Amino acid sequence: MRKKEDHGKLLIDPSEVEEVYLSILSRVRELVFGEHKSIFTGSGFDFSGLREWQPGDRQSSIDWAHSTHTGFSPLIVRECVEERSVDVMIAADGSLSTRCGAENVMIGSIIAKVIATLGLSAVIFQDRVGLAVFGGNKDYFTELSKGGKNHVFNILELYQTCRDRLEASKNESLAGVISGSLRRTSLVTIISDFLFSDAGDIVKELADLKLAHDVFLVMIDASFAFKLPHISCGWIECVDAETGRKVLLSRGEYSSMASRVKEYQDKVQGLAEKSGLEVLRVGPDKDNFQNSIVDFFFERRLRKK
């Protein structure tokens, strides 16, 4: 299994992201402009809250009355959301194991492409997209929900460099970090290979989160990364990417890694589904997983009519 030591780009070619967008746009056109035109219900805007002015905000959004309380430094902006829009929170696994892979494909690169597919799908529906990254050791990084294609490119950049941004939070759970970043009922997607020891506890937390939000899981089928080359020696020493702990494996254990990973992920998926969580499982096949994610997102989004 290959470990990428640097934290460089996972989506090396930006044209690949643009290709994802054009593919999604073509597929959704018939939903937006065809017989499903009523998917966009309601009109006007709902007041969401106040926040500090940021570069790119329109002058018309400045709340001058509230800005007087800060002496106009900073300016205060009234934030509104479209009545028909949905907030989409993407929670992505940024742990060290996602920087591993095989045949020049990292688990993290698949996660990044899932983020692009979901984020750009949301943009077409004029939804706002936020990002929460978890590192596996109660370390997190969040970016609040915003709209627009450029914001999706921004959260992709943030995910790709998240190893430098994660901060420890000993007292917070993943579900707590996500719910603390949400201002209203949202569509929450958890993207991970779920190859961590407390997967059962996290699934339970997410099942509880589902009481307030629409939560579903995208599980990256990581077995491809454990289809290791044949060895002739009887024992091999491996290093755990997460803990740095060395593990001595027999040739039989080494050869069966892919099947053991698949069995473990099957177990986690079964546990999630028993807890009432929908699970979409995707692998490294770009065309298949992209179509699956787009279909899955659209079906969920249509429920919001």
N, C-alpha and C positions, 0 to 999 in steps of 0.2 A: 504494500500500500504506500502510495507516495504522499509525503507531507510537504506542503508548500510553506517554506520558512518565512518568506516575506508576506506582507499584507497588501499586495498589489491588486490590480483590477481583476475582477472575476468575469466581467463582461468586457473583454479586451476591445472588441470592435463595436463602436456606437451604432453602426448601421444595423447591427443585429437587433438592437432595441427598436429602431425605427421600423424594421421589418415586422416585429411583433405588433407594433401599433397599426400598421397598414393592414395586416392580416385580421386583427380584431375589428378595425373600422369597417372593412368589407363585410364581415360577418354580421355586424350589428345593424347595418344600414336598413335591412328589411324590418328589423324590430322597431327601429326609431321612426322610420318614414312609411312603413307599410301598414299592415292590418293591426299592428300592436302600437299604433301611435299613442293610444291612451296610457301607455306605460308612464308617461310624464303627466302626473296628476297634479292639480292645484296650480296656483300662481302666486306671485309675490314672494316676500321674504319674512322670515321669523328672526326677531332679535335674539342673538346668542350670548352676547356679553361685551365687556369692555377689555381692551388690552392696550399695550404701548404701541405707538406707531413704529412701523418697520419700513425700510426702503422698498418701494414698489406699491405701497398703499396709495389709493386715490385720495386726493384732497377732499373730495366730497364725503369721505367716510370719517373724517376727523370730527370728534365730538368736542366742539370749542368750549361748551359749558363745563364739562368735566376736566378739560385741559387747564382751565384756570386754577383748579385745585393743585396742580403740579407746577404752576408757574410756567406752563407751556414747555417744560423740559422734564420728562418727555411729553410729547403730544399724546392724547388718548384717542383711540379709534373705536367706533362702534362696529362690532362684528355681527354680521347677519348671515344666515344660511337660507338657501332656497327651500321653500316648503316641500318641494318634490324630491329634494336630494337626501342622500343617506351618507352618514359618516362611515368610512371603511377603515378599520384599524388592522394593520398587518403586523403580526408579532413573528419575528424571524429568528431562527437559531443562528447565533454567531459564535458558537463555541469552537474550540480548536479542532474538534473532530470534523467540522464542516470544511476545514481547509485541507482535508485529505481526500484522496480519490484514486482513480486508476485510469489508464489509457488517456491521459491528458484531460480528464474530466473530474473536477472537484465536486463534492456534495454541495458546497457553498455556491458554486456556479449555477447549479440547478435551482437552488433557493433563490438566487438573484433573478433568474429568468421567471420564476413563479411570481416574485414581487413585481417585475415589469409587466407581466401578463395581467395580474389582478389590478395593479395600479392604473394601467392604461385603459383597462376595461371600465374602471370606475370613472375615469376622466370623460369617457364618451357619454356616460350617464350623468355627467356634471356633478358627481359625488366628490366629497372631500376625502383625502387619504392621509392617514397617519402611520407612523412606524414605531414599533417597540422591538428592540433587539435584546435578547438574553444570552448570556455567555456561559451558563452552566454552573457558575459558582455564586449564585445570587448577585450577579453583576448585570446591570441593565443600562440601556440608553434609549431615550424616547425622543420623538419628533412629533409635535402636535399636528392634527389634521388640517390640511389646506387643499385648495383645489388647483387644477391646472396641470398641463403636461410637464411644464418645467419643474414643478414640485416633485413629480414622479421621478424625473431624472435626478433630482436632488436627493431623494431618499435612497435611490440606488447607489449613489455616491457615498452616502452615509453608511449604508450597509457594508459596502465594500471596504470601508476604512474603519469599521466599528471596533476592531480590536484595540484601537488607540483611544476609543471614546467610552468604553464600558467602565462603569463605576460600581463599586461594591455597595450593596444595600442589605445588610444582614437581617434586618427585621421585616423585609417585604417579600411577598411571594410574587410569582409571575402574574397571577390573576389580579393581585393587589396593584401592581404597577400598571397593568393594562386599564383596569377600571378607574384608577386615579387620573388617567390621561384622557378619559372620555367625558364629554359634556352632555351627551344625550344617548338614547338607545342606538347602538351601532352594530354593524356587521363586522365580526371579529374573526380573522383568519390566523391560525397558528401554523407556521411552516417549520418543520423540523424532521430530522431522522429519528427522533425520540430514543436515541441510543444513550440514555443516561440512567443511573441507578434508581432515581426517584421518579421514574416515568409514571408509576401508578399514582403517586401523590399529586403530581401535576395534572394528570387526567381528572382526578377528583376535584381539584381547584377549578379547572376549566368547566366541569359539569355544573358546579355551583355558579360560575360566572354566567352560564347560559340562562339562568333564571332572569337576568336583567338584559342580556344582549343575545344576538343571533351569532352563535359560536360554531365554527366548524374547523376541522383539522386537515391540513395537507401534509401527508406523510411522504417524505422522500425515501423511495425504496433504495436503501444503501447497500444491498447485497452485491451490486456490481463492483463496489470498491473493495470487496473482500474476496474476489475471485483471484487468488494470489498465484504467482508462478510456481511451477513444480519444483520441489527440492528433493535432494537425495539424502541429506543428512537426517539423523534421527530426532534432533532437537534444534529449535531455533529460538533465539532471544528477541522479543519484540518490546516496543515501548508504547505505553498508553499515551496517546496524544493529549488527553485532558489532564492527567495527573503526573505524567513523566515517569510513572512507575514501570519498572521492567518486569516482564512476564516471560517465563520459559514455557514454550509450547512443544508438545510432541508433534511428530509429523502428521499423525492422524488428526489432532486438534487443529493444526495449521491448515490442513487440507479441507476441513469441514467448516471453516469460518463463515463462508458465504451462506451455507444452509442454516447455521446457528443464528446468524443475524436475521435471516428471513423468519425463522421460527420466533425469535424474540419480537420482531416487529408485528408478526401475526398476533402474538399474545397482547401487545399493547393496543393494536387496532381493535381486537375483540373486547378488551376492557373498556375502551372509549365508546364503542357502539353500545355496549350494555349500559353505559352511563348516559345514553341518549345523545351522544355526539356523532355527527356525521363525519366520515373520514374519506378523503379522496387520496388515493395512493398513486404516486407518479414516479417514473423512472427517468433515465437519461435520454430516452427517445424524444427529441424536441417536438416533432410534429404531433405525436400522440398525446403527450402531456399538455401541450398548449391547447389543443382542441378540447381535451377533457376539462381543463381549468376554465376556459371561456364558457363552455356549456354549463358547467357547475355554477359559475358566478352569475350568469344570466338567469338561470333557473331561480337562484336565491333572490336575485334583484327583482324579478318579476313578482315575487311574493309581496313586495313592498308597494304594489300599485294601490 
